[in-house]
Amino acid sequence: MTQVHIIGGGLAGSEAAWQLAEQGVKIRLSEMRGSGEMTPAHQTDGLAELVCSNSFRSDDAEKNAVGLLHQEMRDLNSIIMREGDSNRLPAGSALAVDRDHFSDAVTKTLSEHPNIEIVRERIDQLPQNGLTIVATGPLTAMSLAENIGAATGEDSLAFFDAIAPIVFKDSINMDIAWMQSRWDKVGPEGDGKDYINCPMDKDQYEAFIQGLIDGEKTDFKQWEKDTPYFEGCMPIEVMASRGPETLRFGPMKPVGLTNAHTGESAYAVVQLRQDNALGTLWNMVGFQTKLKYGAQADLLKTIPGLENAEFARMGGLHRNTFINSPKILDKEMRLKKAPHIRFAGQITGCEGYVESAAVGLMVGRMVAAELR
Protein backbone atom coordinates (compact mmCIF):
# COMPACT_ATOMS: atom_id res chain seq x y z
CA MET A 1 0.00 0.00 0.00
CA THR A 2 1.40 3.38 -1.06
CA GLN A 3 2.14 5.68 1.85
CA VAL A 4 3.62 8.62 -0.06
CA HIS A 5 3.08 9.74 -3.65
CA ILE A 6 6.05 11.54 -5.22
CA ILE A 7 5.43 13.39 -8.47
CA GLY A 8 8.59 13.87 -10.52
CA GLY A 9 11.66 11.67 -10.92
CA GLY A 10 14.37 14.29 -11.16
CA LEU A 11 17.11 14.88 -8.63
CA ALA A 12 14.82 15.99 -5.80
CA GLY A 13 12.11 13.39 -6.41
CA SER A 14 14.64 10.57 -6.71
CA GLU A 15 16.39 11.63 -3.51
CA ALA A 16 13.13 12.00 -1.58
CA ALA A 17 11.98 8.57 -2.77
CA TRP A 18 15.27 6.99 -1.69
CA GLN A 19 15.27 8.62 1.75
CA LEU A 20 11.71 7.50 2.47
CA ALA A 21 12.11 4.00 1.03
CA GLU A 22 15.25 3.41 3.07
CA GLN A 23 13.14 4.13 6.17
CA GLY A 24 10.56 1.53 5.19
CA VAL A 25 8.00 3.84 3.58
CA LYS A 26 6.13 2.58 0.49
CA ILE A 27 6.47 5.03 -2.42
CA ARG A 28 4.66 5.61 -5.70
CA LEU A 29 7.02 7.63 -7.90
CA SER A 30 5.24 9.18 -10.90
CA GLU A 31 7.40 10.32 -13.82
CA MET A 32 5.83 11.52 -17.07
CA ARG A 33 8.92 10.84 -19.20
CA GLY A 34 8.59 7.32 -20.54
CA SER A 35 4.83 7.62 -20.91
CA GLY A 36 5.04 9.32 -24.29
CA GLU A 37 5.60 12.74 -22.71
CA MET A 38 8.81 14.77 -22.81
CA THR A 39 9.96 18.20 -21.67
CA PRO A 40 11.60 20.80 -23.94
CA ALA A 41 15.03 20.10 -22.41
CA HIS A 42 15.25 16.42 -21.41
CA GLN A 43 16.78 13.85 -23.76
CA THR A 44 15.92 10.56 -22.00
CA ASP A 45 13.37 8.96 -19.70
CA GLY A 46 16.01 8.24 -17.05
CA LEU A 47 15.53 9.33 -13.46
CA ALA A 48 17.76 12.16 -12.19
CA GLU A 49 18.74 13.18 -15.74
CA LEU A 50 21.19 16.10 -15.77
CA VAL A 51 19.74 18.53 -18.29
CA CYS A 52 22.38 21.25 -18.34
CA SER A 53 25.95 20.91 -17.06
CA ASN A 54 27.43 17.62 -15.82
CA SER A 55 29.08 19.36 -12.85
CA PHE A 56 28.01 19.28 -9.21
CA ARG A 57 30.49 22.15 -8.71
CA SER A 58 33.20 22.23 -6.02
CA ASP A 59 33.79 19.09 -3.97
CA ASP A 60 36.07 20.87 -1.49
CA ALA A 61 34.34 20.38 1.88
CA GLU A 62 36.86 22.54 3.74
CA LYS A 63 36.86 25.70 1.63
CA ASN A 64 33.60 25.70 -0.32
CA ALA A 65 29.96 25.75 0.84
CA VAL A 66 28.82 23.48 -2.01
CA GLY A 67 31.58 21.01 -1.16
CA LEU A 68 30.42 21.05 2.45
CA LEU A 69 26.86 20.37 1.29
CA HIS A 70 28.19 17.39 -0.70
CA GLN A 71 29.74 15.94 2.45
CA GLU A 72 26.67 16.56 4.59
CA MET A 73 24.53 14.76 2.00
CA ARG A 74 26.96 11.84 1.92
CA ASP A 75 26.67 11.62 5.71
CA LEU A 76 22.88 11.42 5.29
CA ASN A 77 23.02 8.49 2.83
CA SER A 78 22.21 10.54 -0.29
CA ILE A 79 21.67 8.43 -3.41
CA ILE A 80 22.51 11.42 -5.60
CA MET A 81 25.91 11.84 -3.96
CA ARG A 82 26.56 8.10 -3.84
CA GLU A 83 25.96 7.64 -7.56
CA GLY A 84 27.70 10.92 -8.33
CA ASP A 85 30.81 9.64 -6.58
CA SER A 86 30.53 6.29 -8.38
CA ASN A 87 30.35 7.97 -11.80
CA ARG A 88 32.72 10.91 -11.30
CA LEU A 89 35.01 12.24 -14.02
CA PRO A 90 38.28 14.18 -13.80
CA ALA A 91 37.38 17.86 -13.22
CA GLY A 92 39.98 19.38 -10.92
CA SER A 93 38.44 20.17 -7.53
CA ALA A 94 34.90 19.92 -8.95
CA LEU A 95 32.65 16.86 -8.94
CA ALA A 96 31.70 16.19 -12.56
CA VAL A 97 29.88 13.01 -13.57
CA ASP A 98 29.13 10.93 -16.64
CA ARG A 99 25.53 12.09 -17.04
CA ASP A 100 24.23 8.92 -18.71
CA HIS A 101 25.91 6.44 -16.35
CA PHE A 102 24.81 8.53 -13.37
CA SER A 103 21.15 8.61 -14.43
CA ASP A 104 21.21 4.90 -15.32
CA ALA A 105 22.60 4.06 -11.86
CA VAL A 106 19.96 6.10 -10.02
CA THR A 107 17.20 4.60 -12.18
CA LYS A 108 18.44 1.03 -11.58
CA THR A 109 18.79 1.49 -7.82
CA LEU A 110 15.32 2.98 -7.38
CA SER A 111 13.71 0.48 -9.77
CA GLU A 112 15.10 -2.42 -7.75
CA HIS A 113 14.10 -1.04 -4.34
CA PRO A 114 11.28 -3.13 -2.83
CA ASN A 115 9.59 -0.05 -1.35
CA ILE A 116 9.45 1.99 -4.57
CA GLU A 117 6.97 1.63 -7.43
CA ILE A 118 7.91 3.73 -10.47
CA VAL A 119 4.92 4.61 -12.65
CA ARG A 120 5.36 6.30 -16.01
CA GLU A 121 2.42 8.70 -16.02
CA ARG A 122 1.64 12.39 -16.30
CA ILE A 123 -0.11 13.90 -13.30
CA ASP A 124 -2.35 16.82 -14.26
CA GLN A 125 -3.79 17.77 -10.87
CA LEU A 126 -2.61 17.95 -7.28
CA PRO A 127 -3.96 14.94 -5.33
CA GLN A 128 -6.90 15.77 -3.06
CA ASN A 129 -5.64 13.52 -0.27
CA GLY A 130 -2.70 11.37 0.78
CA LEU A 131 0.84 12.48 1.61
CA THR A 132 2.35 13.91 -1.56
CA ILE A 133 5.67 15.43 -2.59
CA VAL A 134 5.66 17.53 -5.76
CA ALA A 135 9.15 17.54 -7.26
CA THR A 136 8.37 18.23 -10.89
CA GLY A 137 11.16 20.72 -11.42
CA PRO A 138 11.18 23.91 -13.47
CA LEU A 139 9.83 22.07 -16.53
CA THR A 140 6.56 21.04 -14.89
CA ALA A 141 3.86 19.96 -17.36
CA MET A 142 1.66 22.91 -18.26
CA SER A 143 -1.53 21.21 -17.06
CA LEU A 144 -0.09 20.59 -13.59
CA ALA A 145 1.51 24.05 -13.44
CA GLU A 146 -1.87 25.62 -14.18
CA ASN A 147 -3.54 23.44 -11.55
CA ILE A 148 -0.94 24.49 -8.96
CA GLY A 149 -1.59 28.12 -9.86
CA ALA A 150 -5.34 27.67 -9.51
CA ALA A 151 -4.98 25.81 -6.20
CA THR A 152 -2.73 28.46 -4.68
CA GLY A 153 -4.18 31.57 -6.28
CA GLU A 154 -0.65 32.53 -7.30
CA ASP A 155 0.93 33.23 -10.65
CA SER A 156 4.10 31.27 -11.34
CA LEU A 157 7.50 32.89 -11.47
CA ALA A 158 9.44 32.22 -14.68
CA PHE A 159 13.03 32.59 -15.84
CA PHE A 160 14.91 31.55 -18.95
CA ASP A 161 17.65 28.95 -18.55
CA ALA A 162 20.24 28.04 -21.17
CA ILE A 163 22.21 24.92 -22.15
CA ALA A 164 25.85 24.78 -23.30
CA PRO A 165 27.07 22.96 -26.44
CA ILE A 166 28.84 19.57 -26.29
CA VAL A 167 31.75 18.80 -28.65
CA PHE A 168 33.22 15.49 -29.87
CA LYS A 169 36.80 15.40 -28.54
CA ASP A 170 38.31 13.89 -31.68
CA SER A 171 37.23 16.99 -33.61
CA ILE A 172 39.23 19.34 -31.32
CA ASN A 173 42.62 20.47 -32.66
CA MET A 174 45.02 19.63 -29.83
CA ASP A 175 47.90 21.23 -31.76
CA ILE A 176 46.28 24.49 -30.65
CA ALA A 177 44.34 23.48 -27.54
CA TRP A 178 45.96 21.95 -24.45
CA MET A 179 45.02 20.06 -21.29
CA GLN A 180 45.25 21.86 -17.95
CA SER A 181 43.19 22.53 -14.82
CA ARG A 182 43.15 26.11 -13.58
CA TRP A 183 46.15 26.63 -11.27
CA ASP A 184 47.08 22.99 -12.08
CA LYS A 185 44.73 21.96 -9.28
CA VAL A 186 44.54 18.19 -8.82
CA GLY A 187 41.13 16.78 -7.92
CA PRO A 188 40.12 13.34 -6.57
CA GLU A 189 39.93 11.79 -10.06
CA GLY A 190 42.25 14.16 -11.91
CA ASP A 191 45.89 14.90 -12.60
CA GLY A 192 45.89 18.69 -12.87
CA LYS A 193 45.12 18.42 -16.59
CA ASP A 194 41.39 17.88 -16.54
CA TYR A 195 40.16 20.61 -18.91
CA ILE A 196 40.73 21.31 -22.60
CA ASN A 197 41.74 24.94 -23.10
CA CYS A 198 41.40 26.93 -26.32
CA PRO A 199 43.41 30.20 -26.39
CA MET A 200 42.43 33.55 -27.90
CA ASP A 201 44.49 36.66 -28.54
CA LYS A 202 42.99 40.14 -28.21
CA ASP A 203 41.87 40.44 -31.84
CA GLN A 204 40.28 36.98 -31.82
CA TYR A 205 38.48 37.72 -28.56
CA GLU A 206 37.11 41.05 -29.74
CA ALA A 207 35.91 39.52 -33.02
CA PHE A 208 34.24 36.71 -31.07
CA ILE A 209 32.46 39.17 -28.78
CA GLN A 210 31.17 41.11 -31.77
CA GLY A 211 30.00 37.86 -33.34
CA LEU A 212 28.04 37.03 -30.20
CA ILE A 213 26.35 40.42 -30.21
CA ASP A 214 25.56 40.33 -33.95
CA GLY A 215 24.63 36.62 -34.19
CA GLU A 216 21.07 35.56 -35.01
CA LYS A 217 19.19 34.67 -31.82
CA THR A 218 16.21 32.47 -31.04
CA ASP A 219 12.95 34.36 -31.46
CA PHE A 220 10.73 34.71 -28.40
CA LYS A 221 6.98 34.19 -28.44
CA GLN A 222 4.98 37.20 -27.29
CA TRP A 223 4.27 35.69 -23.85
CA GLU A 224 7.99 35.01 -23.33
CA LYS A 225 9.29 38.50 -24.01
CA ASP A 226 9.03 39.77 -20.44
CA THR A 227 10.59 36.64 -18.90
CA PRO A 228 13.98 37.44 -17.30
CA TYR A 229 17.14 35.34 -17.49
CA PHE A 230 18.44 33.41 -14.52
CA GLU A 231 21.68 35.11 -13.45
CA GLY A 232 23.39 31.81 -12.59
CA CYS A 233 23.03 30.42 -16.12
CA MET A 234 23.22 33.51 -18.32
CA PRO A 235 23.59 33.09 -22.12
CA ILE A 236 27.05 34.18 -23.24
CA GLU A 237 25.66 36.67 -25.76
CA VAL A 238 23.70 38.38 -22.96
CA MET A 239 26.88 38.58 -20.87
CA ALA A 240 28.76 39.96 -23.88
CA SER A 241 26.14 42.70 -24.31
CA ARG A 242 26.91 43.93 -20.78
CA GLY A 243 30.41 44.98 -21.77
CA PRO A 244 33.37 43.78 -23.87
CA GLU A 245 35.36 42.56 -20.86
CA THR A 246 32.52 40.68 -19.13
CA LEU A 247 33.35 37.26 -20.57
CA ARG A 248 37.10 37.73 -20.08
CA PHE A 249 36.43 38.12 -16.37
CA GLY A 250 33.83 35.34 -16.42
CA PRO A 251 33.82 31.96 -18.20
CA MET A 252 36.65 33.00 -20.57
CA LYS A 253 39.06 34.24 -17.88
CA PRO A 254 42.69 33.22 -18.61
CA VAL A 255 44.05 33.34 -15.05
CA GLY A 256 45.80 30.23 -13.76
CA LEU A 257 46.32 28.83 -17.26
CA THR A 258 49.50 28.69 -19.36
CA ASN A 259 49.51 27.67 -23.03
CA ALA A 260 51.43 24.38 -23.14
CA HIS A 261 52.48 25.06 -26.75
CA THR A 262 53.91 28.55 -26.21
CA GLY A 263 54.54 28.84 -22.47
CA GLU A 264 52.55 32.09 -22.44
CA SER A 265 49.22 33.21 -21.02
CA ALA A 266 46.39 33.82 -23.49
CA TYR A 267 44.27 36.97 -23.61
CA ALA A 268 41.16 34.81 -23.10
CA VAL A 269 40.51 31.06 -22.82
CA VAL A 270 37.56 28.83 -23.67
CA GLN A 271 37.44 25.74 -21.44
CA LEU A 272 35.81 22.38 -22.13
CA ARG A 273 35.05 19.80 -19.44
CA GLN A 274 34.77 16.03 -19.88
CA ASP A 275 31.11 14.99 -20.23
CA ASN A 276 31.22 11.18 -20.37
CA ALA A 277 33.33 8.35 -18.94
CA LEU A 278 34.78 7.42 -22.34
CA GLY A 279 36.15 10.94 -22.70
CA THR A 280 34.64 11.30 -26.18
CA LEU A 281 32.29 14.19 -25.29
CA TRP A 282 33.33 17.55 -23.81
CA ASN A 283 31.01 20.41 -22.85
CA MET A 284 31.88 24.08 -23.24
CA VAL A 285 32.12 25.53 -19.73
CA GLY A 286 29.85 28.54 -19.19
CA PHE A 287 28.85 28.68 -22.87
CA GLN A 288 25.08 28.58 -22.50
CA THR A 289 23.59 30.27 -25.55
CA LYS A 290 20.37 31.10 -27.40
CA LEU A 291 22.04 31.70 -30.76
CA LYS A 292 20.31 29.87 -33.60
CA TYR A 293 22.05 26.61 -34.45
CA GLY A 294 23.58 27.73 -37.76
CA ALA A 295 24.96 30.98 -36.39
CA GLN A 296 26.06 29.17 -33.23
CA ALA A 297 28.11 26.53 -35.07
CA ASP A 298 29.72 29.10 -37.37
CA LEU A 299 30.76 31.34 -34.48
CA LEU A 300 32.03 28.56 -32.21
CA LYS A 301 34.24 27.29 -35.04
CA THR A 302 36.09 30.62 -34.98
CA ILE A 303 37.50 29.62 -31.57
CA PRO A 304 41.12 28.46 -32.03
CA GLY A 305 41.19 24.68 -31.72
CA LEU A 306 37.51 24.31 -32.61
CA GLU A 307 37.78 25.21 -36.29
CA ASN A 308 36.73 21.65 -37.27
CA ALA A 309 34.52 21.01 -34.24
CA GLU A 310 31.66 18.54 -34.50
CA PHE A 311 28.83 19.03 -32.03
CA ALA A 312 26.96 16.28 -30.19
CA ARG A 313 24.55 18.92 -28.88
CA MET A 314 24.08 22.58 -29.68
CA GLY A 315 23.32 25.18 -27.03
CA GLY A 316 19.70 26.01 -26.35
CA LEU A 317 17.20 27.90 -24.24
CA HIS A 318 14.16 26.83 -22.22
CA ARG A 319 11.71 28.52 -19.90
CA ASN A 320 11.76 27.52 -16.23
CA THR A 321 8.78 27.89 -13.90
CA PHE A 322 8.91 28.19 -10.11
CA ILE A 323 6.36 28.66 -7.33
CA ASN A 324 6.38 31.58 -4.91
CA SER A 325 7.58 29.39 -2.03
CA PRO A 326 7.81 31.99 0.78
CA LYS A 327 4.19 32.91 0.20
CA ILE A 328 2.49 29.56 -0.40
CA LEU A 329 4.60 27.08 1.63
CA ASP A 330 5.09 26.78 5.38
CA LYS A 331 8.46 26.26 7.08
CA GLU A 332 8.25 22.50 6.52
CA MET A 333 7.64 22.93 2.77
CA ARG A 334 3.92 22.12 3.06
CA LEU A 335 1.37 23.84 0.88
CA LYS A 336 -0.48 26.13 3.30
CA LYS A 337 -3.83 25.54 1.60
CA ALA A 338 -3.32 21.76 1.42
CA PRO A 339 -0.81 20.61 4.06
CA HIS A 340 -0.82 16.99 2.86
CA ILE A 341 1.24 18.26 -0.09
CA ARG A 342 4.89 19.25 0.12
CA PHE A 343 7.10 20.68 -2.61
CA ALA A 344 10.77 19.87 -3.18
CA GLY A 345 13.57 20.68 -5.58
CA GLN A 346 14.01 23.35 -8.17
CA ILE A 347 10.30 24.13 -8.53
CA THR A 348 10.57 25.69 -5.04
CA GLY A 349 13.09 28.23 -6.32
CA CYS A 350 16.35 26.66 -5.19
CA GLU A 351 19.07 26.52 -7.83
CA GLY A 352 21.62 23.82 -8.62
CA TYR A 353 21.76 20.05 -8.89
CA VAL A 354 22.93 19.27 -5.36
CA GLU A 355 20.80 22.03 -3.87
CA SER A 356 17.69 20.53 -5.49
CA ALA A 357 18.64 17.05 -4.32
CA ALA A 358 19.33 18.41 -0.82
CA VAL A 359 15.82 19.87 -0.62
CA GLY A 360 14.47 16.49 -1.75
CA LEU A 361 16.51 14.81 0.97
CA MET A 362 15.24 17.24 3.58
CA VAL A 363 11.58 16.96 2.54
CA GLY A 364 11.80 13.17 2.35
CA ARG A 365 13.07 13.06 5.92
CA MET A 366 10.37 15.51 7.05
CA VAL A 367 7.67 13.21 5.67
CA ALA A 368 9.32 10.16 7.25
CA ALA A 369 9.34 11.94 10.61
CA GLU A 370 5.66 12.83 10.19
CA LEU A 371 4.82 9.17 9.59
CA ARG A 372 6.60 7.96 12.71
C-alpha positions in Angstrom: 0.0 0.0 0.0 1.4 3.4 -1.1 2.1 5.7 1.9 3.6 8.6 -0.1 3.1 9.7 -3.7 6.1 11.5 -5.2 5.4 13.4 -8.5 8.6 13.9 -10.5 11.7 11.7 -10.9 14.4 14.3 -11.2 17.1 14.9 -8.6 14.8 16.0 -5.8 12.1 13.4 -6.4 14.6 10.6 -6.7 16.4 11.6 -3.5 13.1 12.0 -1.6 12.0 8.6 -2.8 15.3 7.0 -1.7 15.3 8.6 1.8 11.7 7.5 2.5 12.1 4.0 1.0 15.2 3.4 3.1 13.1 4.1 6.2 10.6 1.5 5.2 8.0 3.8 3.6 6.1 2.6 0.5 6.5 5.0 -2.4 4.7 5.6 -5.7 7.0 7.6 -7.9 5.2 9.2 -10.9 7.4 10.3 -13.8 5.8 11.5 -17.1 8.9 10.8 -19.2 8.6 7.3 -20.5 4.8 7.6 -20.9 5.0 9.3 -24.3 5.6 12.7 -22.7 8.8 14.8 -22.8 10.0 18.2 -21.7 11.6 20.8 -23.9 15.0 20.1 -22.4 15.2 16.4 -21.4 16.8 13.9 -23.8 15.9 10.6 -22.0 13.4 9.0 -19.7 16.0 8.2 -17.1 15.5 9.3 -13.5 17.8 12.2 -12.2 18.7 13.2 -15.7 21.2 16.1 -15.8 19.7 18.5 -18.3 22.4 21.3 -18.3 26.0 20.9 -17.1 27.4 17.6 -15.8 29.1 19.4 -12.9 28.0 19.3 -9.2 30.5 22.2 -8.7 33.2 22.2 -6.0 33.8 19.1 -4.0 36.1 20.9 -1.5 34.3 20.4 1.9 36.9 22.5 3.7 36.9 25.7 1.6 33.6 25.7 -0.3 30.0 25.7 0.8 28.8 23.5 -2.0 31.6 21.0 -1.2 30.4 21.1 2.5 26.9 20.4 1.3 28.2 17.4 -0.7 29.7 15.9 2.4 26.7 16.6 4.6 24.5 14.8 2.0 27.0 11.8 1.9 26.7 11.6 5.7 22.9 11.4 5.3 23.0 8.5 2.8 22.2 10.5 -0.3 21.7 8.4 -3.4 22.5 11.4 -5.6 25.9 11.8 -4.0 26.6 8.1 -3.8 26.0 7.6 -7.6 27.7 10.9 -8.3 30.8 9.6 -6.6 30.5 6.3 -8.4 30.4 8.0 -11.8 32.7 10.9 -11.3 35.0 12.2 -14.0 38.3 14.2 -13.8 37.4 17.9 -13.2 40.0 19.4 -10.9 38.4 20.2 -7.5 34.9 19.9 -8.9 32.6 16.9 -8.9 31.7 16.2 -12.6 29.9 13.0 -13.6 29.1 10.9 -16.6 25.5 12.1 -17.0 24.2 8.9 -18.7 25.9 6.4 -16.4 24.8 8.5 -13.4 21.2 8.6 -14.4 21.2 4.9 -15.3 22.6 4.1 -11.9 20.0 6.1 -10.0 17.2 4.6 -12.2 18.4 1.0 -11.6 18.8 1.5 -7.8 15.3 3.0 -7.4 13.7 0.5 -9.8 15.1 -2.4 -7.8 14.1 -1.0 -4.3 11.3 -3.1 -2.8 9.6 0.0 -1.4 9.5 2.0 -4.6 7.0 1.6 -7.4 7.9 3.7 -10.5 4.9 4.6 -12.6 5.4 6.3 -16.0 2.4 8.7 -16.0 1.6 12.4 -16.3 -0.1 13.9 -13.3 -2.3 16.8 -14.3 -3.8 17.8 -10.9 -2.6 17.9 -7.3 -4.0 14.9 -5.3 -6.9 15.8 -3.1 -5.6 13.5 -0.3 -2.7 11.4 0.8 0.8 12.5 1.6 2.3 13.9 -1.6 5.7 15.4 -2.6 5.7 17.5 -5.8 9.2 17.5 -7.3 8.4 18.2 -10.9 11.2 20.7 -11.4 11.2 23.9 -13.5 9.8 22.1 -16.5 6.6 21.0 -14.9 3.9 20.0 -17.4 1.7 22.9 -18.3 -1.5 21.2 -17.1 -0.1 20.6 -13.6 1.5 24.0 -13.4 -1.9 25.6 -14.2 -3.5 23.4 -11.5 -0.9 24.5 -9.0 -1.6 28.1 -9.9 -5.3 27.7 -9.5 -5.0 25.8 -6.2 -2.7 28.5 -4.7 -4.2 31.6 -6.3 -0.7 32.5 -7.3 0.9 33.2 -10.6 4.1 31.3 -11.3 7.5 32.9 -11.5 9.4 32.2 -14.7 13.0 32.6 -15.8 14.9 31.6 -19.0 17.7 29.0 -18.5 20.2 28.0 -21.2 22.2 24.9 -22.1 25.8 24.8 -23.3 27.1 23.0 -26.4 28.8 19.6 -26.3 31.7 18.8 -28.7 33.2 15.5 -29.9 36.8 15.4 -28.5 38.3 13.9 -31.7 37.2 17.0 -33.6 39.2 19.3 -31.3 42.6 20.5 -32.7 45.0 19.6 -29.8 47.9 21.2 -31.8 46.3 24.5 -30.7 44.3 23.5 -27.5 46.0 21.9 -24.5 45.0 20.1 -21.3 45.2 21.9 -17.9 43.2 22.5 -14.8 43.2 26.1 -13.6 46.2 26.6 -11.3 47.1 23.0 -12.1 44.7 22.0 -9.3 44.5 18.2 -8.8 41.1 16.8 -7.9 40.1 13.3 -6.6 39.9 11.8 -10.1 42.3 14.2 -11.9 45.9 14.9 -12.6 45.9 18.7 -12.9 45.1 18.4 -16.6 41.4 17.9 -16.5 40.2 20.6 -18.9 40.7 21.3 -22.6 41.7 24.9 -23.1 41.4 26.9 -26.3 43.4 30.2 -26.4 42.4 33.5 -27.9 44.5 36.7 -28.5 43.0 40.1 -28.2 41.9 40.4 -31.8 40.3 37.0 -31.8 38.5 37.7 -28.6 37.1 41.1 -29.7 35.9 39.5 -33.0 34.2 36.7 -31.1 32.5 39.2 -28.8 31.2 41.1 -31.8 30.0 37.9 -33.3 28.0 37.0 -30.2 26.3 40.4 -30.2 25.6 40.3 -33.9 24.6 36.6 -34.2 21.1 35.6 -35.0 19.2 34.7 -31.8 16.2 32.5 -31.0 12.9 34.4 -31.5 10.7 34.7 -28.4 7.0 34.2 -28.4 5.0 37.2 -27.3 4.3 35.7 -23.9 8.0 35.0 -23.3 9.3 38.5 -24.0 9.0 39.8 -20.4 10.6 36.6 -18.9 14.0 37.4 -17.3 17.1 35.3 -17.5 18.4 33.4 -14.5 21.7 35.1 -13.4 23.4 31.8 -12.6 23.0 30.4 -16.1 23.2 33.5 -18.3 23.6 33.1 -22.1 27.1 34.2 -23.2 25.7 36.7 -25.8 23.7 38.4 -23.0 26.9 38.6 -20.9 28.8 40.0 -23.9 26.1 42.7 -24.3 26.9 43.9 -20.8 30.4 45.0 -21.8 33.4 43.8 -23.9 35.4 42.6 -20.9 32.5 40.7 -19.1 33.4 37.3 -20.6 37.1 37.7 -20.1 36.4 38.1 -16.4 33.8 35.3 -16.4 33.8 32.0 -18.2 36.6 33.0 -20.6 39.1 34.2 -17.9 42.7 33.2 -18.6 44.0 33.3 -15.0 45.8 30.2 -13.8 46.3 28.8 -17.3 49.5 28.7 -19.4 49.5 27.7 -23.0 51.4 24.4 -23.1 52.5 25.1 -26.7 53.9 28.6 -26.2 54.5 28.8 -22.5 52.5 32.1 -22.4 49.2 33.2 -21.0 46.4 33.8 -23.5 44.3 37.0 -23.6 41.2 34.8 -23.1 40.5 31.1 -22.8 37.6 28.8 -23.7 37.4 25.7 -21.4 35.8 22.4 -22.1 35.1 19.8 -19.4 34.8 16.0 -19.9 31.1 15.0 -20.2 31.2 11.2 -20.4 33.3 8.4 -18.9 34.8 7.4 -22.3 36.2 10.9 -22.7 34.6 11.3 -26.2 32.3 14.2 -25.3 33.3 17.6 -23.8 31.0 20.4 -22.8 31.9 24.1 -23.2 32.1 25.5 -19.7 29.9 28.5 -19.2 28.9 28.7 -22.9 25.1 28.6 -22.5 23.6 30.3 -25.5 20.4 31.1 -27.4 22.0 31.7 -30.8 20.3 29.9 -33.6 22.1 26.6 -34.5 23.6 27.7 -37.8 25.0 31.0 -36.4 26.1 29.2 -33.2 28.1 26.5 -35.1 29.7 29.1 -37.4 30.8 31.3 -34.5 32.0 28.6 -32.2 34.2 27.3 -35.0 36.1 30.6 -35.0 37.5 29.6 -31.6 41.1 28.5 -32.0 41.2 24.7 -31.7 37.5 24.3 -32.6 37.8 25.2 -36.3 36.7 21.6 -37.3 34.5 21.0 -34.2 31.7 18.5 -34.5 28.8 19.0 -32.0 27.0 16.3 -30.2 24.5 18.9 -28.9 24.1 22.6 -29.7 23.3 25.2 -27.0 19.7 26.0 -26.4 17.2 27.9 -24.2 14.2 26.8 -22.2 11.7 28.5 -19.9 11.8 27.5 -16.2 8.8 27.9 -13.9 8.9 28.2 -10.1 6.4 28.7 -7.3 6.4 31.6 -4.9 7.6 29.4 -2.0 7.8 32.0 0.8 4.2 32.9 0.2 2.5 29.6 -0.4 4.6 27.1 1.6 5.1 26.8 5.4 8.5 26.3 7.1 8.2 22.5 6.5 7.6 22.9 2.8 3.9 22.1 3.1 1.4 23.8 0.9 -0.5 26.1 3.3 -3.8 25.5 1.6 -3.3 21.8 1.4 -0.8 20.6 4.1 -0.8 17.0 2.9 1.2 18.3 -0.1 4.9 19.2 0.1 7.1 20.7 -2.6 10.8 19.9 -3.2 13.6 20.7 -5.6 14.0 23.4 -8.2 10.3 24.1 -8.5 10.6 25.7 -5.0 13.1 28.2 -6.3 16.3 26.7 -5.2 19.1 26.5 -7.8 21.6 23.8 -8.6 21.8 20.1 -8.9 22.9 19.3 -5.4 20.8 22.0 -3.9 17.7 20.5 -5.5 18.6 17.0 -4.3 19.3 18.4 -0.8 15.8 19.9 -0.6 14.5 16.5 -1.8 16.5 14.8 1.0 15.2 17.2 3.6 11.6 17.0 2.5 11.8 13.2 2.4 13.1 13.1 5.9 10.4 15.5 7.0 7.7 13.2 5.7 9.3 10.2 7.2 9.3 11.9 10.6 5.7 12.8 10.2 4.8 9.2 9.6 6.6 8.0 12.7 
